[in-house]
Amino acid sequence: MDGTAKERDGSATRGYVPIADHGLIGDMRSVALVGTDGTIDWYCCPSFDAPSVFAAILDAERGGCFELAAAVRARTKQFYFPDTNVLITRFYTEDGVGEVQDFMPVADGPAEEDRHRLIRRVLCVRGSLRFRTRVAPRFGYGAVPHTLRLTGDLAVFDSPDLSLALTSTVPLEADGTDVRADFKLAEGETAVLALDRVGGEVAPDRCECGEAERQFAATVAYWRRWLSSSRYRGRWREMVHRSALTLKLLTYAPTGAIVAAPTTSLPEELGGERNWDYRYVWVRDAAFCVYALLRLGFTEEAEAFMGFVSQHISPGDGSPSGPLQIMYGIDGRTELPERELGHLAGHRGSAPVRIGNAAADQLQLDVYGALIDSVYLYDKWAEPVSSEQWDHVTALVDWVCAHWDQPDEGIWETRGGRKNFLYSRLMCWVAIERAVRMANRRGLPADLPRWQASRDAVYRRIMSHGWSASRRAFVQHEDGDVLDAAVLMMPLSKFIAPRDPKWLSTLDSLTEDLVSDSLVYRYDPQTSPDGLNGDEGTFSICSFWYVEALTRAGRLDEASLAFEKMLTYGNHLGLYAEEISHTGEQQGNFPQAFTHLALISAAFNLDRALG
């Protein structure tokens, strides 16, 4: 799948590239966003949640970037080397055609892991072409100064906490503390620029053309070997596999953590304040990712996440809000203080830019259901859980049985006060019900009478207090009448039959109030104040949930049309942010794991239903 052509005039002056006009590369430790104009404008080193080195996507003037493009006016297209996370940006000019191959080798061995190499391989494939590059790092989210040491084709950028080395097969020249290069390639010629983290035992290491070619081949082979484990053979293979490759990029290999998204503060509304840092492990998002990857046959990732859970999420470590936080750092840390970076303008002026996330301290009861459901599926489809893991599960379920009827902040992390959210109740039911299944199937020790009594109490509470007779629908919170797309999970989680009259009535009400051209709003902020100013777009995960709910209700024509429409809202590479604006633009952090896992689930179930 290639992209819509873009125009670029070769000028060093650059504004904001739209969120969707990016591709993603990475090495399961960090990622970089590459714009369709060839500029890397987001990169954190050495990890997802480290301070940024390039952050022009958040501040075109102060954020820092790595420009590399044709030096003359060019049309550009961007695509992935088939079945890989190697990104290719092509430049079409009157004089010739060139391309930049961007990738981060998946290191083999501790020394190379610490290098975090990023390779930009430039080729002229037709005619001749002049290229221009500018490497302008801005360490510490653009707040930490650096010095430059330049010797021929080696530039070292030094800051107090991080040093990066740029090696090049073309001559470099200093531009203050940045570097530039202008070079011309004839047909068949190649140039290479490689950016490495250096320091300690990692010394600068030149990346010549031959080495870049070997690294390219090894990286392609890695991704194709990984993808070959997929069991999906359905109608939407390209989109499903792109989503799987994206989820893999969002895993943090050293711990098995899965980040919600690799960016911070990309706005849910241009000019609005709904800008959050998603570079952490949301228990809910990561657990759902396990489900999606297990569906496709990727058991190693599920095993790695279970290892993260076992090592870093102990039922005995709880705060007053319960034994689980809703999110953790990629290394398992629990402190994620939120603060604003006032010196950054925000994407297209959408301030504030935030790092850290105060929602870590919220109570969101639904995370228990998401986590225990993932444990249940892992036990069923991959490997039986260990006795220690079962002890953790029983401790969590016992806690849920005692606390499921508390008000909480809910799945959408509202900052407007706690309520008795239906979705939270639903996922508490899932937590207990899945644990009962595991205990019965494997004969594991459990307080089954208490669990079953609590499960049934939750069920009756939802049916009696979550149903609005006036709306003829299940609603957002108890004894209210506000609709919420989160209730789409009711049939997906097997709480209610997908053709139950009450559910079909709810589905019709959601379609009437929250669906626009098959896109689904999560709720109406005007009728359900969430403590924040501004509006938001449709939530892409909800749109895929809608497809799956239609599928399970037997409305296959509607489901197929809604799914195909959603595919048109993906970017040129098949990547999705969190939301879609009224005009069809991607909004929010990008790409979003939640959206891609929901795409996989919807495609899998719709494909199976269509036969």
C-alpha positions as CSV (number, residue, x, y, z in Angstrom):
1,M,0.0,0.0,0.0
2,D,1.6,3.3,-1.0
3,G,0.6,6.8,-0.1
4,T,-1.0,9.7,-1.7
5,A,1.6,12.0,-3.4
6,K,2.9,14.9,-1.3
7,E,4.7,18.0,-2.5
8,R,7.9,19.3,-1.0
9,D,10.0,22.1,-2.3
10,G,13.4,21.1,-0.7
11,S,13.4,24.1,1.7
12,A,15.0,23.7,5.1
13,T,12.0,25.6,6.5
14,R,9.4,23.1,7.7
15,G,6.1,23.4,9.4
16,Y,3.9,20.7,10.9
17,V,3.2,17.5,9.0
18,P,-0.3,16.2,9.9
19,I,-0.3,13.3,12.4
20,A,-1.5,10.8,9.9
21,D,1.3,11.7,7.4
22,H,3.8,9.5,9.3
23,G,5.2,6.1,9.2
24,L,6.6,4.2,12.2
25,I,9.9,2.4,12.6
26,G,11.4,0.8,15.8
27,D,13.4,-1.9,17.5
28,M,11.1,-2.9,20.4
29,R,12.8,-0.4,22.7
30,S,11.9,2.9,21.1
31,V,10.4,4.2,17.8
32,A,10.7,7.0,15.4
33,L,8.0,8.8,13.4
34,V,9.0,9.5,9.8
35,G,7.0,12.1,7.9
36,T,6.0,11.8,4.3
37,D,8.4,14.6,3.6
38,G,11.3,12.3,4.9
39,T,11.8,14.1,8.2
40,I,12.0,12.2,11.5
41,D,10.1,14.5,13.9
42,W,9.6,12.2,16.9
43,Y,12.3,10.0,18.5
44,C,13.0,9.2,22.1
45,C,16.3,7.5,23.1
46,P,17.0,5.0,24.5
47,S,13.4,4.0,25.3
48,F,9.8,4.8,24.6
49,D,9.4,7.0,27.7
50,A,12.9,8.6,27.6
51,P,13.1,12.4,26.9
52,S,12.8,13.2,23.2
53,V,15.7,13.9,20.9
54,F,13.5,14.9,17.9
55,A,10.2,16.4,18.8
56,A,9.3,18.7,15.9
57,I,5.9,17.1,15.8
58,L,5.3,18.9,19.1
59,D,7.2,22.1,18.3
60,A,8.4,22.7,14.8
61,E,10.8,25.4,15.9
62,R,12.3,24.0,19.2
63,G,11.6,20.3,19.1
64,G,14.4,19.1,16.9
65,C,14.3,16.9,13.8
66,F,16.3,14.8,11.3
67,E,15.5,16.1,7.8
68,L,16.4,14.0,4.7
69,A,14.8,14.6,1.4
70,A,15.3,15.6,-2.2
71,A,16.8,19.1,-2.5
72,V,14.4,20.1,-5.2
73,R,10.6,20.1,-5.5
74,A,9.4,16.5,-5.4
75,R,6.3,14.4,-5.0
76,T,6.6,11.8,-2.3
77,K,5.1,8.4,-1.6
78,Q,5.6,6.2,1.5
79,F,5.2,2.5,2.0
80,Y,6.5,-0.4,4.0
81,F,8.8,-3.0,2.5
82,P,6.4,-5.9,2.3
83,D,5.7,-7.8,5.5
84,T,8.2,-5.7,7.5
85,N,8.6,-2.5,9.6
86,V,11.1,-1.1,7.2
87,L,9.8,2.2,5.9
88,I,10.5,3.6,2.4
89,T,9.9,7.2,1.4
90,R,10.1,7.9,-2.3
91,F,10.9,11.2,-4.0
92,Y,9.8,11.8,-7.6
93,T,11.4,14.7,-9.4
94,E,12.0,15.9,-13.0
95,D,15.6,14.7,-12.8
96,G,15.1,11.3,-11.2
97,V,13.6,9.1,-8.5
98,G,15.2,8.5,-5.2
99,E,14.2,6.8,-1.9
100,V,15.1,6.7,1.8
101,Q,14.9,3.4,3.5
102,D,14.4,3.9,7.3
103,F,14.8,1.2,9.8
104,M,16.1,0.3,13.2
105,P,17.9,-3.0,13.3
106,V,16.7,-5.5,15.9
107,A,19.9,-5.9,17.9
108,D,21.4,-9.2,18.7
109,G,23.5,-8.9,21.8
110,P,23.7,-6.5,24.7
111,A,26.3,-4.2,23.1
112,E,24.3,-3.6,20.0
113,E,21.1,-3.3,22.0
114,D,22.6,-0.3,23.9
115,R,23.5,1.3,20.5
116,H,19.9,1.8,19.4
117,R,21.0,2.3,15.8
118,L,18.8,4.1,13.4
119,I,19.7,3.7,9.7
120,R,18.7,6.0,6.9
121,R,19.8,4.4,3.6
122,V,19.4,6.8,0.6
123,L,19.2,5.4,-3.0
124,C,18.9,6.9,-6.4
125,V,16.8,4.5,-8.4
126,R,16.4,6.4,-11.7
127,G,18.2,9.4,-13.2
128,S,20.1,11.5,-10.8
129,L,19.0,13.3,-7.7
130,R,20.4,15.8,-5.2
131,F,19.5,15.3,-1.5
132,R,19.7,17.5,1.5
133,T,19.9,16.5,5.1
134,R,19.9,18.4,8.4
135,V,20.3,16.7,11.8
136,A,19.2,19.0,14.6
137,P,18.8,17.1,17.9
138,R,17.2,18.9,20.8
139,F,17.8,16.8,23.9
140,G,15.5,16.6,26.9
141,Y,12.3,17.6,25.1
142,G,14.2,20.5,23.6
143,A,15.3,21.9,26.9
144,V,18.8,20.5,27.3
145,P,21.7,22.1,25.4
146,H,24.3,20.0,23.6
147,T,27.7,20.4,22.0
148,L,28.9,19.1,18.6
149,R,32.2,17.3,17.8
150,L,32.6,17.0,14.0
151,T,35.4,15.0,12.4
152,G,34.9,14.4,8.7
153,D,32.1,11.9,8.3
154,L,31.5,11.5,12.1
155,A,29.5,13.9,14.2
156,V,29.0,13.4,18.0
157,F,26.2,15.3,19.7
158,D,26.9,15.4,23.5
159,S,24.4,16.4,26.2
160,P,24.8,15.8,29.9
161,D,22.7,12.6,29.9
162,L,22.9,11.3,26.3
163,S,25.4,11.3,23.5
164,L,24.5,10.4,19.9
165,A,26.9,9.7,17.0
166,L,26.0,10.3,13.4
167,T,28.1,8.5,10.8
168,S,27.7,9.3,7.2
169,T,29.1,8.1,3.8
170,V,28.8,11.7,2.6
171,P,30.7,14.8,4.0
172,L,29.1,16.6,6.8
173,E,29.4,20.3,7.8
174,A,28.6,22.0,11.0
175,D,25.7,24.4,11.4
176,G,26.1,25.7,14.9
177,T,25.6,22.6,17.0
178,D,23.7,20.9,14.2
179,V,25.0,19.3,11.0
180,R,24.1,19.5,7.3
181,A,25.0,17.7,4.1
182,D,24.2,18.2,0.5
183,F,25.0,15.4,-1.9
184,K,24.1,14.1,-5.4
185,L,23.5,10.5,-6.3
186,A,23.5,9.0,-9.8
187,E,21.3,6.0,-10.7
188,G,22.4,3.0,-8.6
189,E,24.4,5.0,-6.1
190,T,23.7,4.8,-2.3
191,A,24.5,6.9,0.7
192,V,24.0,6.0,4.4
193,L,23.4,8.0,7.5
194,A,23.3,6.1,10.8
195,L,22.5,7.5,14.2
196,D,23.8,5.6,17.3
197,R,23.6,6.1,21.0
198,V,27.2,6.1,22.2
199,G,29.0,6.3,25.6
200,G,30.4,3.8,28.1
201,E,31.3,0.6,26.3
202,V,29.5,1.7,23.1
203,A,31.9,3.5,20.8
204,P,31.1,5.2,17.5
205,D,30.9,2.6,14.7
206,R,30.8,3.7,11.1
207,C,28.0,2.2,9.0
208,E,29.3,1.9,5.4
209,C,27.1,1.1,2.5
210,G,27.9,-2.6,2.7
211,E,27.1,-2.8,6.4
212,A,23.8,-0.9,5.9
213,E,22.8,-3.4,3.2
214,R,23.5,-6.3,5.5
215,Q,21.6,-4.7,8.3
216,F,18.7,-4.0,5.9
217,A,18.6,-7.7,4.8
218,A,18.8,-8.8,8.5
219,T,16.0,-6.5,9.5
220,V,13.7,-7.6,6.7
221,A,14.4,-11.2,7.5
222,Y,13.6,-10.6,11.2
223,W,10.2,-9.1,10.5
224,R,9.2,-11.6,7.9
225,R,10.2,-14.5,10.2
226,W,8.2,-13.0,13.0
227,L,5.1,-12.4,10.8
228,S,5.3,-16.0,9.4
229,S,3.9,-17.2,12.7
230,S,0.5,-15.5,12.0
231,R,-2.4,-17.9,11.5
232,Y,-4.6,-15.3,9.9
233,R,-5.6,-16.1,6.3
234,G,-8.7,-14.0,6.0
235,R,-9.9,-11.3,3.6
236,W,-8.1,-8.4,5.3
237,R,-4.7,-10.0,5.6
238,E,-2.7,-6.8,4.7
239,M,-4.5,-4.6,7.2
240,V,-4.5,-7.3,10.0
241,H,-0.8,-8.0,9.5
242,R,0.1,-4.3,9.5
243,S,-1.7,-3.9,12.8
244,A,0.1,-6.9,14.2
245,L,3.5,-5.5,13.1
246,T,2.5,-2.2,14.7
247,L,1.6,-3.9,18.0
248,K,4.9,-5.7,17.9
249,L,6.7,-2.3,17.6
250,L,4.9,-1.1,20.7
251,T,6.3,-3.9,22.8
252,Y,9.2,-3.2,25.1
253,A,11.4,-6.2,24.7
254,P,13.4,-6.0,27.9
255,T,10.3,-6.4,30.1
256,G,7.5,-7.6,27.9
257,A,5.6,-4.3,28.5
258,I,3.3,-3.0,25.8
259,V,2.8,0.8,25.5
260,A,-0.6,2.3,24.7
261,A,1.1,4.6,22.1
262,P,4.7,5.7,21.4
263,T,3.9,9.5,21.6
264,T,2.8,12.1,24.0
265,S,0.5,15.1,23.7
266,L,-0.7,14.7,20.2
267,P,-4.0,16.5,20.5
268,E,-7.4,14.8,20.5
269,E,-8.6,18.2,19.2
270,L,-6.5,20.8,17.5
271,G,-6.1,23.7,19.8
272,G,-7.6,21.8,22.7
273,E,-6.3,20.7,26.1
274,R,-6.9,16.9,25.7
275,N,-3.2,16.1,25.3
276,W,-1.9,13.1,27.2
277,D,1.3,11.0,27.5
278,Y,0.6,7.5,26.4
279,R,4.1,6.0,26.5
280,Y,3.2,3.7,29.4
281,V,1.7,0.3,30.0
282,W,-2.1,0.6,30.5
283,V,-3.1,-2.7,32.0
284,R,-6.3,-2.6,29.9
285,D,-4.7,-1.8,26.6
286,A,-1.8,-4.3,27.0
287,A,-4.2,-7.1,28.1
288,F,-6.4,-6.5,25.1
289,C,-3.2,-6.6,22.9
290,V,-2.5,-10.0,24.3
291,Y,-5.9,-11.2,23.2
292,A,-5.3,-9.8,19.6
293,L,-1.9,-11.4,19.3
294,L,-3.0,-14.7,20.7
295,R,-5.8,-14.7,18.1
296,L,-3.2,-14.5,15.4
297,G,-1.0,-17.2,17.0
298,F,1.7,-15.0,18.5
299,T,2.2,-16.7,21.9
300,E,5.7,-15.4,22.7
301,E,4.4,-11.8,23.2
302,A,1.6,-13.0,25.5
303,E,4.2,-15.0,27.5
304,A,6.4,-11.9,27.8
305,F,3.5,-9.8,29.0
306,M,2.6,-12.4,31.5
307,G,6.2,-12.3,32.7
308,F,5.8,-8.5,33.1
309,V,2.6,-8.9,35.1
310,S,4.1,-11.6,37.3
311,Q,7.3,-9.6,38.0
312,H,5.9,-6.0,38.3
313,I,2.2,-6.3,39.2
314,S,1.9,-7.9,42.6
315,P,-1.4,-8.1,44.4
316,G,0.3,-7.3,47.6
317,D,1.6,-3.9,46.4
318,G,-1.7,-2.1,46.2
319,S,-2.6,1.4,47.1
320,P,-5.9,2.5,48.6
321,S,-7.3,2.3,45.1
322,G,-6.7,-1.4,45.0
323,P,-3.9,-3.9,44.2
324,L,-3.7,-2.8,40.6
325,Q,-2.7,0.6,39.2
326,I,-4.3,1.3,35.8
327,M,-0.9,1.9,34.3
328,Y,2.8,1.3,34.9
329,G,6.1,2.5,33.5
330,I,7.6,0.2,30.9
331,D,10.1,-0.9,33.6
332,G,7.3,-1.6,36.0
333,R,7.6,1.6,38.0
334,T,4.5,2.9,39.7
335,E,5.3,6.7,39.9
336,L,4.4,8.6,36.7
337,P,4.1,12.2,37.9
338,E,2.4,14.4,35.3
339,R,3.8,17.8,34.4
340,E,3.6,20.3,31.6
341,L,6.4,21.4,29.3
342,G,5.6,25.1,28.9
343,H,8.5,25.7,26.5
344,L,7.0,23.5,23.8
345,A,4.2,25.0,21.6
346,G,2.4,21.7,21.1
347,H,1.3,20.1,17.7
348,R,0.0,23.0,15.6
349,G,-0.2,25.1,18.8
350,S,-2.1,22.5,20.8
351,A,-0.8,23.1,24.3
352,P,-0.1,21.9,26.8
353,V,2.5,19.3,26.2
354,R,2.4,16.9,29.0
355,I,4.8,14.1,30.2
356,G,3.8,11.6,32.8
357,N,0.2,10.8,33.5
358,A,-1.8,11.7,36.6
359,A,-4.5,9.1,35.7
360,A,-2.1,6.5,37.1
361,D,-3.6,7.3,40.5
362,Q,-7.2,6.8,39.4
363,L,-9.4,3.9,40.3
364,Q,-10.6,2.1,37.2
365,L,-12.2,-1.2,38.1
366,D,-12.4,-2.5,34.5
367,V,-8.7,-3.2,34.4
368,Y,-9.2,-6.3,36.6
369,G,-11.5,-7.8,33.9
370,A,-9.1,-7.0,31.1
371,L,-6.1,-8.5,32.9
372,I,-7.8,-11.7,34.1
373,D,-9.4,-12.2,30.7
374,S,-6.0,-12.1,29.2
375,V,-4.7,-14.6,31.8
376,Y,-7.7,-16.8,31.0
377,L,-7.0,-16.7,27.2
378,Y,-3.3,-17.3,27.8
379,D,-4.1,-20.3,30.0
380,K,-6.5,-21.6,27.3
381,W,-4.6,-20.9,24.1
382,A,-0.9,-20.8,25.0
383,E,0.4,-22.3,28.3
384,P,-1.3,-23.2,31.6
385,V,-0.7,-20.6,34.2
386,S,1.7,-21.4,37.0
387,S,0.6,-22.0,40.6
388,E,2.1,-18.6,41.6
389,Q,0.2,-16.9,38.8
390,W,-3.0,-18.5,40.0
391,D,-2.3,-17.3,43.5
392,H,-2.1,-13.8,42.0
393,V,-5.4,-14.3,40.1
394,T,-7.2,-15.5,43.2
395,A,-6.0,-12.5,45.2
396,L,-7.2,-10.1,42.5
397,V,-10.6,-11.9,42.2
398,D,-11.1,-11.9,46.0
399,W,-10.4,-8.1,46.0
400,V,-12.9,-7.6,43.1
401,C,-15.6,-9.6,45.0
402,A,-15.2,-7.2,47.9
403,H,-15.0,-3.9,46.0
404,W,-16.8,-4.2,42.6
405,D,-19.7,-1.9,43.8
406,Q,-17.4,1.2,44.3
407,P,-17.8,4.2,42.0
408,D,-14.7,4.9,39.9
409,E,-13.3,7.1,37.1
410,G,-14.2,4.5,34.4
411,I,-12.5,3.4,31.2
412,W,-12.4,6.9,29.7
413,E,-10.5,8.3,32.7
414,T,-12.8,11.2,33.2
415,R,-11.7,13.9,35.4
416,G,-15.3,14.9,36.4
417,G,-15.6,12.7,39.5
418,R,-16.3,9.0,40.2
419,K,-19.5,7.3,39.1
420,N,-21.0,3.9,39.0
421,F,-20.0,3.2,35.4
422,L,-21.7,0.2,33.7
423,Y,-18.5,-0.7,31.9
424,S,-16.6,-1.0,35.2
425,R,-19.3,-3.3,36.5
426,L,-19.2,-5.3,33.3
427,M,-15.5,-5.9,33.5
428,C,-15.7,-6.8,37.2
429,W,-18.1,-9.5,36.1
430,V,-15.6,-10.6,33.4
431,A,-12.8,-10.8,36.0
432,I,-14.8,-13.1,38.3
433,E,-16.5,-15.2,35.5
434,R,-13.2,-16.0,33.7
435,A,-11.6,-17.0,37.0
436,V,-14.5,-19.3,37.7
437,R,-14.0,-20.9,34.3
438,M,-10.3,-21.4,34.9
439,A,-10.9,-22.9,38.3
440,N,-13.5,-25.3,37.0
441,R,-11.6,-26.3,33.9
442,R,-8.4,-27.1,35.7
443,G,-9.6,-28.0,39.1
444,L,-7.7,-25.1,40.7
445,P,-8.4,-24.1,44.3
446,A,-10.8,-21.2,44.6
447,D,-13.6,-19.9,46.9
448,L,-16.1,-20.8,44.2
449,P,-19.3,-20.2,46.3
450,R,-18.2,-16.6,47.1
451,W,-17.0,-15.9,43.5
452,Q,-20.2,-17.2,41.9
453,A,-22.3,-15.3,44.4
454,S,-20.4,-12.1,43.6
455,R,-20.5,-12.7,39.8
456,D,-24.3,-13.2,39.9
457,A,-24.7,-10.0,42.1
458,V,-22.8,-8.0,39.5
459,Y,-25.0,-9.4,36.7
460,R,-28.2,-8.5,38.5
461,R,-26.9,-5.0,39.4
462,I,-26.1,-4.3,35.8
463,M,-29.5,-5.6,34.6
464,S,-31.5,-3.7,37.2
465,H,-29.5,-0.4,37.4
466,G,-27.7,-0.2,34.1
467,W,-30.8,-0.5,31.9
468,S,-32.8,2.7,31.1
469,A,-36.4,2.0,30.3
470,S,-36.8,5.5,28.8
471,R,-33.9,5.1,26.5
472,R,-34.5,1.4,25.8
473,A,-30.8,0.9,26.2
474,F,-28.0,0.1,28.6
475,V,-26.4,3.3,29.6
476,Q,-23.1,4.8,30.8
477,H,-23.7,4.8,34.5
478,E,-26.2,3.5,37.0
479,D,-29.7,5.1,37.1
480,G,-28.8,7.5,34.3
481,D,-29.8,7.9,30.6
482,V,-26.5,8.8,29.0
483,L,-25.3,6.5,26.2
484,D,-21.7,5.3,26.1
485,A,-20.0,3.3,23.4
486,A,-18.2,1.2,26.0
487,V,-21.3,-0.8,26.4
488,L,-20.5,-2.3,23.0
489,M,-18.3,-4.7,25.0
490,M,-21.3,-6.4,26.6
491,P,-21.8,-9.0,23.8
492,L,-18.1,-9.1,23.0
493,S,-17.3,-10.1,26.5
494,K,-20.2,-12.7,26.5
495,F,-22.1,-10.9,29.2
496,I,-25.2,-10.8,27.1
497,A,-26.4,-12.7,24.1
498,P,-25.6,-10.7,20.9
499,R,-29.2,-11.0,19.8
500,D,-30.9,-10.5,23.1
501,P,-33.8,-8.0,22.6
502,K,-32.4,-5.6,25.2
503,W,-29.0,-5.6,23.5
504,L,-30.5,-5.1,20.0
505,S,-32.4,-2.2,21.3
506,T,-29.2,-0.8,22.8
507,L,-27.4,-1.3,19.5
508,D,-30.1,0.7,17.7
509,S,-29.9,3.5,20.2
510,L,-26.1,3.7,20.0
511,T,-26.4,3.8,16.2
512,E,-28.9,6.7,16.3
513,D,-27.1,8.8,18.9
514,L,-23.3,8.1,18.7
515,V,-22.6,6.8,15.2
516,S,-21.7,9.0,12.2
517,D,-20.8,7.3,8.9
518,S,-20.0,4.2,10.9
519,L,-17.7,6.1,13.1
520,V,-18.5,6.0,16.8
521,Y,-18.3,8.7,19.5
522,R,-17.5,7.3,22.9
523,Y,-20.1,9.5,24.6
524,D,-21.5,13.0,24.3
525,P,-19.4,15.4,26.6
526,Q,-22.3,17.8,26.7
527,T,-24.6,15.3,28.4
528,S,-21.9,13.6,30.3
529,P,-19.3,16.2,31.5
530,D,-15.9,14.7,31.8
531,G,-14.1,17.6,33.5
532,L,-12.3,18.8,30.4
533,N,-12.9,21.6,27.9
534,G,-13.4,21.1,24.2
535,D,-14.8,18.5,21.9
536,E,-13.2,15.3,20.5
537,G,-13.4,13.1,17.5
538,T,-14.9,9.6,17.1
539,F,-13.0,6.9,18.9
540,S,-11.6,4.4,16.5
541,I,-11.6,1.5,19.0
542,C,-15.3,2.1,19.5
543,S,-15.8,2.0,15.7
544,F,-14.2,-1.4,15.5
545,W,-16.2,-2.6,18.5
546,Y,-19.3,-1.5,16.7
547,V,-18.3,-3.6,13.7
548,E,-17.9,-6.6,15.9
549,A,-21.2,-6.0,17.7
550,L,-23.0,-5.8,14.4
551,T,-21.2,-9.0,13.3
552,R,-22.3,-10.9,16.4
553,A,-25.9,-9.6,16.0
554,G,-25.9,-11.2,12.5
555,R,-26.1,-7.8,10.7
556,L,-23.2,-8.8,8.4
557,D,-24.0,-6.4,5.6
558,E,-23.9,-3.5,8.0
559,A,-20.8,-4.8,9.7
560,S,-19.0,-5.3,6.4
561,L,-19.8,-1.8,5.2
562,A,-18.8,-0.2,8.6
563,F,-15.5,-2.1,8.5
564,E,-14.7,-1.1,5.0
565,K,-15.5,2.5,5.8
566,M,-13.2,2.3,8.8
567,L,-10.4,1.1,6.6
568,T,-10.7,4.3,4.5
569,Y,-9.9,6.3,7.6
570,G,-6.5,4.6,8.2
571,N,-3.5,6.5,6.9
572,H,-1.6,5.7,3.7
573,L,0.2,2.9,5.6
574,G,-2.8,1.4,7.4
575,L,-2.0,3.1,10.7
576,Y,-4.5,4.7,13.1
577,A,-4.3,7.3,15.8
578,E,-6.8,7.3,18.7
579,E,-9.5,9.4,17.1
580,I,-10.9,10.7,13.8
581,S,-12.0,14.3,13.4
582,H,-15.1,15.6,11.8
583,T,-13.2,16.1,8.6
584,G,-11.6,12.6,8.6
585,E,-8.2,13.5,10.0
586,Q,-6.3,11.4,12.6
587,Q,-6.3,12.9,16.1
588,G,-4.5,11.9,19.3
589,N,-1.5,9.8,20.0
590,F,-0.2,7.8,17.0
591,P,-0.3,5.0,16.3
592,Q,-2.7,3.7,19.0
593,A,-2.4,0.1,20.2
594,F,-6.1,0.1,21.3
595,T,-7.2,0.9,17.7
596,H,-5.0,-1.7,16.1
597,L,-6.0,-4.6,18.4
598,A,-9.7,-3.8,17.9
599,L,-9.1,-3.9,14.1
600,I,-7.6,-7.3,14.4
601,S,-10.5,-8.6,16.5
602,A,-13.1,-7.1,14.3
603,A,-11.5,-8.5,11.1
604,F,-11.1,-11.9,12.7
605,N,-14.7,-12.2,13.8
606,L,-16.2,-10.7,10.7
607,D,-14.2,-12.9,8.5
608,R,-15.3,-16.0,10.4
609,A,-18.9,-14.9,10.3
610,L,-18.8,-14.3,6.5
611,G,-17.4,-17.8,6.0
